[in-house]
Amino acid sequence: HSWQLAMMAFVLSEYAPPEIEHMRVLKMVLIHDIVEIDAGDSPAYSGVTKADQFARETIAADRLFGLLPQDIADEFRALWDEFEQQKSPDALFARAMDRLQPFLHNYFTSGKMWIEHKIRAGQVRQRMAIVGKSAPQLLELIEDLIMDAVTKGFLRP
């Protein structure tokens, strides 16, 4: 997931708003993912609450960043907090990549997780809406793929 996120942030940068600082986005997706790995990721439709996941990730972030020299720990913590708060253009684009990667994985595995969790197109649209905040052109692609997945029968209408 980390490698894919970093590559997507780089390759899809043409869809990012012009004010994006691409190196910050790359740092955010990588830092976010290492915290998620340490905390234990929860699949999107697993039923784990956002609050529970965030609590686990906060503990992991504190532990991981505590291993680093203070200046690096401060930088990484600030980037992680910014990503989690989703208030900056960089954080919104990083979050868009974080949402897009598993969506594409689901699509290209014929909806394995969507089928397993009985997911409907509306649930996917709701989860992917944040992509439109920073990359509206990608949201158009997502909609096309959602419709195709419904047509092919691996995503419920």
LUMLUMLUM-805894 format. One record per residue: residue number from 1; residue in three letters; chain; x, y, z of N, C-alpha, C in turn. Coordinates in nm, 4 decimals. Atoms other than C-alpha are relative to their C-alpha. Layout:
<fifis>
+-----+------+------+----------+----------+----------+----------+----------+----------+----------+----------+----------+
! pos ! code ! unit !   n.east !  n.north !     n.up !  ca.east ! ca.north !    ca.up !   c.east !  c.north !     c.up !
+-----+------+------+----------+----------+----------+----------+----------+----------+----------+----------+----------+
! NUM !  ala !    A !        X !        Y !        Z !        X !        Y !        Z !        X !        Y !        Z !
...
+-----+------+------+----------+----------+----------+----------+----------+----------+----------+----------+----------+
</fifis>
This chain:
<fifis>
+-----+------+------+----------+----------+----------+----------+----------+----------+----------+----------+----------+
! pos ! code ! unit !   n.east !  n.north !     n.up !  ca.east ! ca.north !    ca.up !   c.east !  c.north !     c.up !
+-----+------+------+----------+----------+----------+----------+----------+----------+----------+----------+----------+
!   1 !  his !    A !   0.0832 !  -0.1196 !   0.0000 !   0.0000 !   0.0000 !   0.0000 !   0.0875 !   0.1257 !   0.0000 !
!   2 !  ser !    A !  -0.0860 !  -0.1189 !  -0.0082 !   0.2801 !   0.2459 !   0.0860 !   0.0613 !   0.0342 !  -0.1345 !
!   3 !  trp !    A !  -0.0629 !  -0.0224 !   0.1303 !   0.4597 !   0.1999 !  -0.2425 !  -0.1039 !   0.0497 !  -0.0996 !
!   4 !  gln !    A !   0.1053 !  -0.0408 !   0.0928 !   0.1337 !   0.2270 !  -0.4363 !  -0.0451 !   0.1428 !   0.0271 !
!   5 !  leu !    A !   0.0393 !  -0.1373 !  -0.0346 !   0.0336 !   0.5424 !  -0.2479 !   0.1024 !   0.1011 !  -0.0495 !
!   6 !  ala !    A !  -0.1055 !  -0.0922 !   0.0427 !   0.3678 !   0.7072 !  -0.3151 !   0.0017 !   0.0132 !  -0.1520 !
!   7 !  met !    A !   0.0002 !  -0.0042 !   0.1466 !   0.3580 !   0.6136 !  -0.6835 !  -0.1227 !   0.0746 !  -0.0526 !
!   8 !  met !    A !   0.1215 !  -0.0687 !   0.0440 !  -0.0017 !   0.7325 !  -0.7199 !   0.0112 !   0.1501 !   0.0234 !
!   9 !  ala !    A !  -0.0154 !  -0.1432 !  -0.0289 !   0.0768 !   1.0655 !  -0.5523 !   0.0907 !   0.0655 !  -0.1028 !
!  10 !  phe !    A !  -0.0935 !  -0.0514 !   0.1003 !   0.3607 !   1.1100 !  -0.8005 !  -0.0635 !  -0.0018 !  -0.1395 !
!  11 !  val !    A !   0.0530 !   0.0168 !   0.1359 !   0.1930 !   0.9769 !  -1.1173 !  -0.1262 !   0.0828 !  -0.0227 !
!  12 !  leu !    A !   0.1266 !  -0.0724 !   0.0147 !  -0.1431 !   1.1440 !  -1.0539 !   0.0111 !   0.1465 !   0.0422 !
!  13 !  ser !    A !  -0.0193 !  -0.1383 !  -0.0448 !   0.0075 !   1.4767 !  -0.9478 !  -0.0583 !   0.1023 !  -0.0973 !
!  14 !  glu !    A !   0.0596 !  -0.0934 !   0.0967 !  -0.1252 !   1.6352 !  -1.2681 !  -0.1457 !   0.0318 !   0.0340 !
!  15 !  tyr !    A !   0.1389 !  -0.0230 !  -0.0402 !  -0.4735 !   1.6059 !  -1.1131 !  -0.0101 !   0.0800 !   0.1297 !
!  16 !  ala !    A !  -0.0020 !  -0.0741 !  -0.1266 !  -0.3687 !   1.7868 !  -0.7952 !  -0.0161 !   0.1491 !  -0.0259 !
!  17 !  pro !    A !   0.0056 !  -0.1462 !   0.0125 !  -0.4447 !   2.1543 !  -0.7367 !   0.1417 !   0.0563 !  -0.0167 !
!  18 !  pro !    A !  -0.1338 !  -0.0540 !   0.0300 !  -0.1570 !   2.3776 !  -0.8512 !   0.0825 !   0.0377 !   0.1225 !
!  19 !  glu !    A !  -0.0754 !  -0.0421 !  -0.1191 !  -0.0636 !   2.4855 !  -0.4974 !   0.0595 !  -0.1170 !   0.0792 !
!  20 !  ile !    A !  -0.0490 !   0.1176 !  -0.0715 !   0.0208 !   2.1314 !  -0.3904 !   0.1528 !  -0.0033 !   0.0031 !
!  21 !  glu !    A !  -0.1436 !   0.0248 !  -0.0154 !   0.3700 !   2.0698 !  -0.2550 !   0.0187 !  -0.1522 !  -0.0014 !
!  22 !  his !    A !  -0.0002 !   0.1446 !   0.0228 !   0.4322 !   1.7226 !  -0.3931 !   0.0882 !  -0.0777 !   0.0983 !
!  23 !  met !    A !  -0.0847 !   0.0700 !  -0.0973 !   0.7170 !   1.6307 !  -0.1566 !  -0.0724 !  -0.0142 !   0.1340 !
!  24 !  arg !    A !   0.0770 !   0.0092 !  -0.1248 !   0.4910 !   1.7076 !   0.1412 !  -0.1065 !  -0.1087 !  -0.0111 !
!  25 !  val !    A !   0.1011 !   0.1037 !   0.0211 !   0.2190 !   1.4867 !  -0.0087 !   0.0643 !  -0.1380 !   0.0117 !
!  26 !  leu !    A !  -0.0699 !   0.1285 !  -0.0093 !   0.4677 !   1.2017 !  -0.0520 !   0.0340 !  -0.0338 !   0.1448 !
!  27 !  lys !    A !  -0.0313 !   0.0234 !  -0.1410 !   0.5844 !   1.2417 !   0.3064 !  -0.1256 !  -0.0381 !   0.0774 !
!  28 !  met !    A !   0.1245 !   0.0278 !  -0.0728 !   0.2259 !   1.2478 !   0.4323 !  -0.0491 !  -0.1419 !  -0.0231 !
!  29 !  val !    A !   0.0540 !   0.1339 !   0.0256 !   0.1189 !   0.9283 !   0.2568 !   0.0893 !  -0.1074 !   0.0613 !
!  30 !  leu !    A !  -0.0905 !   0.0996 !  -0.0573 !   0.4287 !   0.7419 !   0.3718 !  -0.0062 !  -0.0009 !   0.1524 !
!  31 !  ile !    A !   0.0087 !  -0.0084 !  -0.1463 !   0.4109 !   0.8664 !   0.7316 !  -0.1338 !  -0.0549 !   0.0482 !
!  32 !  his !    A !   0.1325 !   0.0511 !  -0.0359 !   0.0377 !   0.7991 !   0.7478 !  -0.0016 !  -0.1525 !  -0.0044 !
!  33 !  asp !    A !   0.0079 !   0.1442 !   0.0178 !   0.0881 !   0.4468 !   0.6214 !   0.0838 !  -0.0759 !   0.1021 !
!  34 !  ile !    A !  -0.0815 !   0.0706 !  -0.0993 !   0.3697 !   0.3511 !   0.8591 !  -0.0704 !  -0.0005 !   0.1356 !
!  35 !  val !    A !   0.0784 !  -0.0031 !  -0.1248 !   0.1504 !   0.4603 !   1.1508 !  -0.1130 !  -0.1014 !  -0.0083 !
!  36 !  glu !    A !   0.1101 !   0.0943 !   0.0199 !  -0.1390 !   0.2594 !   1.0079 !   0.0495 !  -0.1442 !   0.0106 !
!  37 !  ile !    A !  -0.0577 !   0.1347 !  -0.0076 !   0.0850 !  -0.0465 !   0.9700 !   0.0258 !  -0.0372 !   0.1458 !
!  38 !  asp !    A !  -0.0316 !   0.0268 !  -0.1400 !   0.2015 !  -0.0205 !   1.3304 !  -0.1269 !  -0.0180 !   0.0835 !
!  39 !  ala !    A !   0.1254 !   0.0055 !  -0.0768 !  -0.1521 !   0.0342 !   1.4607 !  -0.0846 !  -0.1211 !  -0.0358 !
!  40 !  gly !    A !   0.0861 !   0.1062 !   0.0505 !  -0.3013 !  -0.2465 !   1.2547 !  -0.1133 !   0.0629 !  -0.0774 !
!  41 !  asp !    A !   0.0997 !  -0.0639 !   0.0853 !  -0.5072 !  -0.1322 !   0.9616 !  -0.1331 !  -0.0727 !   0.0102 !
!  42 !  ser !    A !   0.1343 !   0.0571 !   0.0045 !  -0.8811 !  -0.1889 !   0.9494 !  -0.0542 !   0.0216 !  -0.1400 !
!  43 !  pro !    A !   0.0580 !  -0.0192 !   0.1331 !  -1.0366 !  -0.2548 !   0.6092 !  -0.1162 !   0.0996 !   0.0047 !
!  44 !  ala !    A !   0.0970 !  -0.1096 !   0.0073 !  -1.2691 !   0.0240 !   0.4969 !  -0.1393 !  -0.0394 !   0.0472 !
!  45 !  tyr !    A !   0.1379 !   0.0383 !  -0.0292 !  -1.5899 !  -0.1726 !   0.5413 !  -0.0075 !  -0.1053 !   0.1110 !
!  46 !  ser !    A !  -0.0090 !   0.1032 !  -0.1036 !  -1.4904 !  -0.3795 !   0.8464 !  -0.0914 !   0.0250 !   0.1192 !
!  47 !  gly !    A !   0.0849 !  -0.0326 !  -0.1139 !  -1.7150 !  -0.1996 !   1.0932 !   0.0749 !   0.0621 !   0.1165 !
!  48 !  val !    A !  -0.0783 !  -0.0672 !  -0.1043 !  -1.4294 !  -0.0637 !   1.3061 !  -0.0303 !   0.1494 !  -0.0080 !
!  49 !  thr !    A !   0.0346 !  -0.1421 !   0.0022 !  -1.5221 !   0.2893 !   1.4089 !   0.1234 !   0.0853 !  -0.0275 !
!  50 !  lys !    A !  -0.1092 !  -0.0948 !   0.0249 !  -1.3149 !   0.5875 !   1.3008 !   0.0688 !   0.0371 !   0.1309 !
!  51 !  ala !    A !  -0.0559 !  -0.0373 !  -0.1306 !  -1.2684 !   0.6765 !   1.6674 !   0.0944 !  -0.1080 !   0.0522 !
!  52 !  asp !    A !  -0.0861 !   0.1095 !  -0.0459 !  -1.1277 !   0.3318 !   1.7528 !   0.1288 !  -0.0061 !  -0.0814 !
!  53 !  gln !    A !  -0.1178 !   0.0033 !   0.0864 !  -0.8939 !   0.3349 !   1.4539 !   0.0927 !   0.1176 !   0.0315 !
!  54 !  phe !    A !  -0.0814 !  -0.1181 !  -0.0302 !  -0.7778 !   0.6891 !   1.5329 !   0.0721 !  -0.0152 !   0.1337 !
!  55 !  ala !    A !  -0.0631 !   0.0206 !  -0.1312 !  -0.7103 !   0.5964 !   1.8965 !   0.1198 !  -0.0936 !  -0.0122 !
!  56 !  arg !    A !  -0.1117 !   0.0935 !   0.0209 !  -0.4957 !   0.3003 !   1.7890 !   0.1138 !   0.0677 !  -0.0749 !
!  57 !  glu !    A !  -0.1028 !  -0.0665 !   0.0795 !  -0.3139 !   0.5137 !   1.5329 !   0.0725 !   0.1081 !   0.0807 !
!  58 !  thr !    A !  -0.0643 !  -0.1017 !  -0.0839 !  -0.2468 !   0.7909 !   1.7855 !   0.1042 !  -0.0639 !   0.0913 !
!  59 !  ile !    A !  -0.0959 !   0.0728 !  -0.0839 !  -0.0806 !   0.5411 !   2.0184 !   0.1207 !  -0.0420 !  -0.0834 !
!  60 !  ala !    A !  -0.1093 !   0.0423 !   0.0886 !   0.1231 !   0.4060 !   1.7261 !   0.0873 !   0.1185 !  -0.0400 !
!  61 !  ala !    A !  -0.0763 !  -0.1195 !   0.0387 !   0.2238 !   0.7568 !   1.6145 !   0.0885 !   0.0457 !   0.1152 !
!  62 !  asp !    A !  -0.0784 !  -0.0405 !  -0.1173 !   0.3355 !   0.8474 !   1.9663 !   0.1204 !  -0.0924 !   0.0182 !
!  63 !  arg !    A !  -0.1082 !   0.0970 !  -0.0172 !   0.5411 !   0.5280 !   1.9869 !   0.1064 !   0.0153 !  -0.1087 !
!  64 !  leu !    A !  -0.0952 !  -0.0079 !   0.1113 !   0.6983 !   0.5533 !   1.6411 !   0.0790 !   0.1299 !   0.0004 !
!  65 !  phe !    A !  -0.0680 !  -0.1292 !   0.0045 !   0.7752 !   0.9225 !   1.6506 !   0.0904 !   0.0188 !   0.1214 !
!  66 !  gly !    A !  -0.0837 !  -0.0055 !  -0.1190 !   0.9157 !   0.8796 !   2.0007 !   0.1354 !  -0.0674 !  -0.0175 !
!  67 !  leu !    A !  -0.1270 !   0.0676 !   0.0285 !   1.1911 !   0.6639 !   1.8511 !   0.0968 !   0.0890 !  -0.0776 !
!  68 !  leu !    A !  -0.0775 !  -0.0851 !   0.0903 !   1.3163 !   0.9489 !   1.6326 !   0.0653 !   0.1167 !   0.0733 !
!  69 !  pro !    A !  -0.0538 !  -0.1254 !  -0.0537 !   1.5401 !   1.2479 !   1.6989 !  -0.1111 !   0.1054 !   0.0022 !
!  70 !  gln !    A !   0.1103 !  -0.0932 !  -0.0240 !   1.3221 !   1.5361 !   1.8212 !  -0.0390 !   0.0815 !  -0.1224 !
!  71 !  asp !    A !   0.0347 !  -0.0831 !   0.1155 !   1.3453 !   1.7515 !   1.5070 !  -0.0762 !  -0.0791 !  -0.1057 !
!  72 !  ile !    A !   0.0701 !   0.0843 !   0.0975 !   1.2395 !   1.4640 !   1.2810 !  -0.1353 !  -0.0417 !   0.0564 !
!  73 !  ala !    A !   0.1265 !   0.0372 !  -0.0646 !   0.9741 !   1.3507 !   1.5296 !  -0.1012 !   0.1130 !  -0.0109 !
!  74 !  asp !    A !   0.0904 !  -0.1155 !   0.0090 !   0.8259 !   1.7012 !   1.5334 !  -0.0522 !   0.0183 !  -0.1422 !
!  75 !  glu !    A !   0.0427 !  -0.0139 !   0.1401 !   0.8199 !   1.7210 !   1.1525 !  -0.0999 !  -0.1084 !  -0.0376 !
!  76 !  phe !    A !   0.0879 !   0.1113 !   0.0355 !   0.6631 !   1.3771 !   1.1134 !  -0.1346 !   0.0119 !   0.0707 !
!  77 !  arg !    A !   0.1263 !  -0.0137 !  -0.0738 !   0.4048 !   1.4425 !   1.3851 !  -0.0863 !   0.1094 !  -0.0616 !
!  78 !  ala !    A !   0.0753 !  -0.1098 !   0.0618 !   0.3053 !   1.7722 !   1.2244 !  -0.0611 !  -0.0448 !  -0.1328 !
!  79 !  leu !    A !   0.0530 !   0.0492 !   0.1277 !   0.2664 !   1.6032 !   0.8853 !  -0.1116 !  -0.1011 !   0.0231 !
!  80 !  trp !    A !   0.1039 !   0.0988 !  -0.0295 !   0.0682 !   1.3154 !   1.0365 !  -0.1276 !   0.0688 !   0.0486 !
!  81 !  asp !    A !   0.1164 !  -0.0740 !  -0.0493 !  -0.1606 !   1.5555 !   1.2248 !  -0.0701 !   0.0730 !  -0.1141 !
!  82 !  glu !    A !   0.0578 !  -0.0723 !   0.1138 !  -0.2113 !   1.7627 !   0.9103 !  -0.0777 !  -0.0955 !  -0.0901 !
!  83 !  phe !    A !   0.0692 !   0.1008 !   0.0805 !  -0.3022 !   1.4494 !   0.7133 !  -0.1314 !  -0.0398 !   0.0660 !
!  84 !  glu !    A !   0.1200 !   0.0443 !  -0.0710 !  -0.5492 !   1.3372 !   0.9784 !  -0.1073 !   0.1083 !   0.0047 !
!  85 !  gln !    A !   0.0967 !  -0.1096 !  -0.0078 !  -0.7145 !   1.6816 !   1.0027 !  -0.0583 !   0.0361 !  -0.1364 !
!  86 !  gln !    A !   0.0484 !  -0.0209 !   0.1372 !  -0.7532 !   1.7062 !   0.6221 !  -0.0418 !   0.1439 !  -0.0273 !
!  87 !  lys !    A !   0.0378 !  -0.1401 !   0.0196 !  -0.7558 !   2.0848 !   0.6219 !   0.0822 !   0.0700 !  -0.1067 !
!  88 !  ser !    A !  -0.0844 !  -0.0654 !   0.1005 !  -0.4710 !   2.1704 !   0.3839 !  -0.0198 !  -0.0662 !  -0.1364 !
!  89 !  pro !    A !   0.0060 !   0.0621 !   0.1332 !  -0.4685 !   2.1134 !   0.0060 !   0.0904 !  -0.1235 !  -0.0098 !
!  90 !  asp !    A !  -0.0901 !   0.1153 !   0.0034 !  -0.1697 !   1.8806 !   0.0539 !  -0.0636 !  -0.1209 !   0.0686 !
!  91 !  ala !    A !   0.0615 !   0.1091 !  -0.0754 !  -0.3537 !   1.6732 !   0.3138 !  -0.1208 !  -0.0573 !  -0.0736 !
!  92 !  leu !    A !   0.1165 !   0.0485 !   0.0748 !  -0.6684 !   1.6532 !   0.1020 !   0.0420 !  -0.0847 !  -0.1195 !
!  93 !  phe !    A !  -0.0465 !   0.0804 !   0.1132 !  -0.4741 !   1.5283 !  -0.2001 !   0.0601 !  -0.1320 !   0.0497 !
!  94 !  ala !    A !  -0.0549 !   0.1231 !  -0.0578 !  -0.2856 !   1.2785 !   0.0170 !  -0.1131 !  -0.0943 !   0.0401 !
!  95 !  arg !    A !   0.1151 !   0.0825 !  -0.0388 !  -0.6186 !   1.1547 !   0.1569 !  -0.0701 !  -0.0560 !  -0.1237 !
!  96 !  ala !    A !   0.0607 !   0.0486 !   0.1245 !  -0.7576 !   1.1300 !  -0.1961 !   0.0751 !  -0.1222 !  -0.0511 !
!  97 !  met !    A !  -0.0804 !   0.1143 !   0.0442 !  -0.4705 !   0.8975 !  -0.2871 !  -0.0229 !  -0.1197 !   0.0914 !
!  98 !  asp !    A !   0.0229 !   0.1061 !  -0.0974 !  -0.5280 !   0.6976 !   0.0313 !  -0.1357 !  -0.0664 !  -0.0206 !
!  99 !  arg !    A !   0.1315 !   0.0575 !   0.0295 !  -0.8917 !   0.6462 !  -0.0666 !  -0.0033 !  -0.0663 !  -0.1377 !
! 100 !  leu !    A !   0.0022 !   0.0513 !   0.1370 !  -0.8264 !   0.5883 !  -0.4361 !   0.0685 !  -0.1361 !  -0.0112 !
! 101 !  gln !    A !  -0.0748 !   0.1251 !   0.0144 !  -0.5728 !   0.3074 !  -0.3929 !  -0.0839 !  -0.1232 !   0.0355 !
! 102 !  pro !    A !   0.0800 !   0.1197 !  -0.0276 !  -0.8013 !   0.0575 !  -0.2136 !  -0.1225 !  -0.0115 !  -0.0909 !
! 103 !  phe !    A !   0.1106 !   0.0041 !   0.0956 !  -1.0886 !   0.1557 !  -0.4431 !   0.0448 !  -0.0711 !  -0.1276 !
! 104 !  leu !    A !  -0.0514 !   0.0624 !   0.1225 !  -0.8783 !   0.0641 !  -0.7465 !   0.0323 !  -0.1473 !   0.0235 !
! 105 !  his !    A !  -0.0284 !   0.1401 !  -0.0328 !  -0.7641 !  -0.2535 !  -0.5735 !  -0.1290 !  -0.0821 !  -0.0018 !
! 106 !  asn !    A !   0.1285 !   0.0701 !   0.0020 !  -1.1259 !  -0.3537 !  -0.5155 !  -0.0507 !  -0.0179 !  -0.1425 !
! 107 !  tyr !    A !   0.0490 !   0.0079 !   0.1379 !  -1.2182 !  -0.2740 !  -0.8737 !   0.0776 !  -0.1056 !  -0.0794 !
! 108 !  phe !    A !  -0.0821 !   0.0897 !   0.0816 !  -0.9264 !  -0.4666 !  -1.0259 !   0.0099 !  -0.1417 !   0.0553 !
! 109 !  thr !    A !   0.0129 !   0.1369 !  -0.0503 !  -0.9889 !  -0.7698 !  -0.8042 !  -0.1461 !  -0.0446 !  -0.0089 !
! 110 !  ser !    A !   0.1413 !   0.0337 !   0.0241 !  -1.3483 !  -0.7887 !  -0.9302 !  -0.0838 !   0.0116 !   0.1264 !
! 111 !  gly !    A !   0.0830 !  -0.0320 !  -0.1157 !  -1.4855 !  -0.6434 !  -0.6092 !   0.0061 !  -0.0987 !   0.1139 !
! 112 !  lys !    A !  -0.0099 !   0.1031 !  -0.1036 !  -1.3582 !  -0.9149 !  -0.3759 !  -0.0506 !   0.0477 !   0.1367 !
! 113 !  met !    A !   0.0431 !  -0.0498 !  -0.1317 !  -1.4006 !  -0.7057 !  -0.0583 !  -0.1415 !   0.0576 !  -0.0046 !
! 114 !  trp !    A !   0.1365 !  -0.0523 !   0.0126 !  -1.7147 !  -0.5349 !  -0.1871 !  -0.1007 !  -0.1142 !   0.0091 !
! 115 !  ile !    A !   0.0898 !   0.1156 !  -0.0028 !  -1.8754 !  -0.8739 !  -0.2429 !  -0.0033 !  -0.0593 !   0.1406 !
! 116 !  glu !    A !  -0.0101 !   0.0608 !  -0.1330 !  -1.7502 !  -1.0140 !   0.0884 !  -0.0775 !   0.0787 !   0.1054 !
! 117 !  his !    A !   0.0672 !  -0.0846 !  -0.0994 !  -1.8930 !  -0.7186 !   0.2837 !  -0.1357 !   0.0532 !  -0.0481 !
! 118 !  lys !    A !   0.1312 !  -0.0374 !   0.0555 !  -2.2064 !  -0.6773 !   0.0651 !  -0.0144 !   0.1515 !  -0.0140 !
! 119 !  ile !    A !  -0.0064 !  -0.1454 !   0.0136 !  -2.1147 !  -0.3198 !  -0.0233 !  -0.0822 !   0.0455 !  -0.1195 !
! 120 !  arg !    A !   0.0810 !  -0.0605 !   0.1063 !  -2.3422 !  -0.0995 !  -0.2328 !   0.0734 !   0.1190 !  -0.0608 !
! 121 !  ala !    A !  -0.0630 !  -0.1106 !   0.0727 !  -2.2455 !   0.1620 !  -0.4879 !  -0.0066 !   0.1303 !   0.0795 !
! 122 !  gly !    A !   0.0140 !  -0.1227 !  -0.0789 !  -2.3765 !   0.4397 !  -0.2623 !   0.1020 !   0.0098 !   0.1130 !
! 123 !  gln !    A !  -0.1013 !   0.0002 !  -0.1056 !  -2.1413 !   0.3358 !   0.0173 !   0.1370 !   0.0366 !  -0.0569 !
! 124 !  val !    A !  -0.1279 !  -0.0303 !   0.0642 !  -1.8467 !   0.3498 !  -0.2220 !   0.0040 !   0.1475 !  -0.0390 !
! 125 !  arg !    A !   0.0048 !  -0.1424 !   0.0373 !  -1.9561 !   0.6894 !  -0.3558 !   0.0230 !   0.0897 !   0.1221 !
! 126 !  gln !    A !  -0.0150 !  -0.0799 !  -0.1221 !  -1.9819 !   0.8244 !  -0.0019 !   0.1454 !  -0.0012 !   0.0474 !
! 127 !  arg !    A !  -0.1396 !   0.0119 !  -0.0440 !  -1.6357 !   0.6956 !   0.0882 !   0.0947 !   0.0740 !  -0.0932 !
! 128 !  met !    A !  -0.0886 !  -0.0602 !   0.0993 !  -1.4845 !   0.8348 !  -0.2324 !  -0.0258 !   0.1490 !  -0.0202 !
! 129 !  ala !    A !   0.0355 !  -0.1414 !   0.0209 !  -1.6480 !   1.1801 !  -0.2120 !   0.1155 !   0.0944 !   0.0307 !
! 130 !  ile !    A !  -0.1114 !  -0.0879 !  -0.0373 !  -1.3388 !   1.3281 !  -0.0486 !   0.0977 !   0.0208 !  -0.1156 !
! 131 !  val !    A !  -0.0893 !  -0.0145 !   0.1157 !  -1.1451 !   1.2697 !  -0.3721 !  -0.0375 !   0.1252 !  -0.0786 !
! 132 !  gly !    A !   0.0467 !  -0.1163 !   0.0745 !  -1.3583 !   1.5395 !  -0.5346 !   0.0436 !   0.1329 !   0.0581 !
! 133 !  lys !    A !  -0.0442 !  -0.1255 !  -0.0618 !  -1.2327 !   1.7999 !  -0.2868 !   0.1344 !   0.0466 !  -0.0535 !
! 134 !  ser !    A !  -0.1313 !  -0.0415 !   0.0505 !  -0.8851 !   1.7956 !  -0.4388 !   0.0275 !  -0.0460 !  -0.1423 !
! 135 !  ala !    A !  -0.0247 !   0.0531 !   0.1342 !  -0.9076 !   1.5979 !  -0.7630 !  -0.1320 !  -0.0371 !  -0.0670 !
! 136 !  pro !    A !   0.1319 !   0.0297 !   0.0555 !  -1.2544 !   1.6314 !  -0.9195 !   0.0032 !  -0.0832 !  -0.1280 !
! 137 !  gln !    A !  -0.0084 !   0.0809 !   0.1220 !  -1.1373 !   1.4805 !  -1.2488 !   0.0112 !  -0.1485 !   0.0339 !
! 138 !  leu !    A !  -0.0116 !   0.1398 !  -0.0412 !  -1.0474 !   1.1617 !  -1.0643 !  -0.1340 !  -0.0533 !   0.0492 !
! 139 !  leu !    A !   0.1324 !   0.0424 !  -0.0443 !  -1.3959 !   1.1522 !  -0.9142 !  -0.0847 !  -0.0441 !  -0.1190 !
! 140 !  glu !    A !   0.0705 !   0.0418 !   0.1220 !  -1.5320 !   1.1298 !  -1.2696 !   0.0414 !  -0.1418 !  -0.0394 !
! 141 !  leu !    A !  -0.0491 !   0.1346 !   0.0292 !  -1.3127 !   0.8238 !  -1.3321 !  -0.0584 !  -0.0999 !   0.0990 !
! 142 !  ile !    A !   0.0544 !   0.0876 !  -0.1035 !  -1.4270 !   0.6723 !  -1.0032 !  -0.1453 !  -0.0339 !  -0.0302 !
! 143 !  glu !    A !   0.1411 !   0.0247 !   0.0318 !  -1.7913 !   0.7136 !  -1.1022 !  -0.0138 !  -0.0963 !  -0.1172 !
! 144 !  asp !    A !   0.0029 !   0.0925 !   0.1141 !  -1.7264 !   0.5421 !  -1.4352 !   0.0310 !  -0.1427 !   0.0452 !
! 145 !  leu !    A !  -0.0370 !   0.1331 !  -0.0476 !  -1.5607 !   0.2507 !  -1.2557 !  -0.1068 !  -0.0585 !   0.0918 !
! 146 !  ile !    A !   0.1110 !   0.0476 !  -0.0834 !  -1.8435 !   0.2281 !  -1.0001 !  -0.1113 !  -0.0544 !  -0.0888 !
! 147 !  met !    A !   0.1069 !   0.0446 !   0.0901 !  -2.0978 !   0.2048 !  -1.2803 !   0.0390 !  -0.1296 !  -0.0709 !
! 148 !  asp !    A !  -0.0476 !   0.1217 !   0.0647 !  -1.8867 !  -0.0575 !  -1.4565 !  -0.0043 !  -0.1180 !   0.0973 !
! 149 !  ala !    A !   0.0034 !   0.1061 !  -0.1007 !  -1.8559 !  -0.2594 !  -1.1337 !  -0.1428 !  -0.0471 !   0.0254 !
! 150 !  val !    A !   0.1413 !   0.0363 !  -0.0167 !  -2.2342 !  -0.2495 !  -1.0889 !  -0.0462 !  -0.0817 !  -0.1202 !
! 151 !  thr !    A !   0.0384 !   0.0706 !   0.1231 !  -2.2847 !  -0.3557 !  -1.4512 !   0.0570 !  -0.1416 !  -0.0018 !
! 152 !  lys !    A !  -0.0657 !   0.1315 !   0.0000 !  -2.0391 !  -0.6432 !  -1.4079 !  -0.0449 !  -0.0874 !   0.1170 !
! 153 !  gly !    A !   0.0575 !   0.0777 !  -0.1084 !  -2.2158 !  -0.7507 !  -1.0884 !   0.0873 !  -0.0199 !   0.1223 !
! 154 !  phe !    A !  -0.0804 !   0.0178 !  -0.1206 !  -1.9372 !  -0.7167 !  -0.8348 !  -0.0101 !   0.1176 !   0.0964 !
! 155 !  leu !    A !   0.0361 !  -0.1054 !  -0.0949 !  -2.0790 !  -0.4065 !  -0.6699 !  -0.1509 !   0.0140 !  -0.0065 !
! 156 !  arg !    A !   0.1464 !  -0.0110 !  -0.0039 !  -2.4405 !  -0.3873 !  -0.5584 !  -0.0434 !   0.1417 !  -0.0354 !
! 157 !  pro !    A !   0.0479 !  -0.1357 !   0.0363 !  -2.6434 !  -0.0984 !  -0.7033 !  -0.0434 !   0.0808 !   0.1212 !
+-----+------+------+----------+----------+----------+----------+----------+----------+----------+----------+----------+
</fifis>
